[in-house]
């Protein structure tokens, strides 16, 4: 009997690669923004904060990696 995590693919693998690339871009932008010393008021908006960009990027990488499972088989 085969045990599984119950994780299934929602999109084709091509979308997975796109999600991973966008996730990496978000992480790079969030990291670059967190290192800048500019105190701009736009950083107080939640969607533009560097930690939000890094978190969204990480989620996109994980979801994109799940979409690549069919290529492993």
N, C-alpha and C positions, 0 to 999 in steps of 0.2 A: 504494500500500500504506500502510495506516494504522499508525503506531507507537503503542504504548501502554505505560504503566508496569506493566500487569498488576494494577492495584488494582481490586478489585471490591466491590460493595455487599453487605453481609451482612444488614442490617436495613432495614426501611422508613425513609423519610426522616423520619417523625415521631419515631422513636427517635433519629435524628441530632440533631434540635433539642433533645430532652431531654438527650442526652449533652453537648451544647455548654453548655446552661444549668447543668447540674450541674458541669461542668468550670470554668465561670466562678465559681460559688459556692465550689468548692474552692480556686481561686487566691485569691479575696478572703479566705477564712478563713485560708489559710496565710500570706498577706501580713500580715493583721492580727495573727495569732499571733506572727509573727516580730518584729514591732515592739514587742510587749509586753515589759516589763522584769521580769515575774514569773519567778522561778527556781523553777519547780514541777517535781517529780520526774516528773510525767506526760509531760514533754517528751522524756524519754529513751527512751520507747517509740517504736519506729520508725514505727508507723502514725499516731501523733499528732504527729510532728514537722512543723514548717511546711514544710520542703523536700519532704517526702514528699507533703504535700497539694498543693503547687504542681506537682510532677512528675505526679501522678495527674490533676490538673486539665488540665495541658497535653496529656497523652495522650488524655484524653476529648475535648478540643476537636479534636484532629487526627482521631481516629476518627469523631467526629460530623460533621466537615466532609466526610470521605470518603463518609459515608452520604447527604450532600446532593447528590452528583454527578448523580443522575438528574434533579434539578430544573433543572440547567443545560441539558440537552438540549432 
